[in-house]
Amino acid sequence: MAIFFVLGVISLLEGIFSIRGARDASKIMPAWIFAIIGVIAAIIGLFTGGSLGGSVFSLIVNIVIFVAANKIKKFRNLIQ
């Protein structure tokens, strides 16, 4: 039960930092870090006996967020 709470907090923080990073490219690093943590947490969620469909969906969403954050990070580095 506690693991689902932790996964929820990670997802919430990932969303908050993703919105901040989308508005200002200089603030993308926390979103990128939480995206990596989210992918790892989603992979762990696949093996903890949770809902398979929910875990797969969470993994896909976290991968998409990571790819987007990575592209913003690379674009930011090109501009500087």
C-alpha angles and dihedrals in degrees: 000000000000092000091060090052090052091047089051092051091048090051092048093050091045090055094047093049092044091057091048090049092049091055096045120022091204089068097054098103097081089049090050092050093047089047089058090047089048093053091049091046091049091051089050089048089057090062101039096076099257125138108308094211093049092047093050091047090049091050092051093048092048092049091051091050091049092050091048093047090047092052091049090048092051092046090050091052091051092054095050 
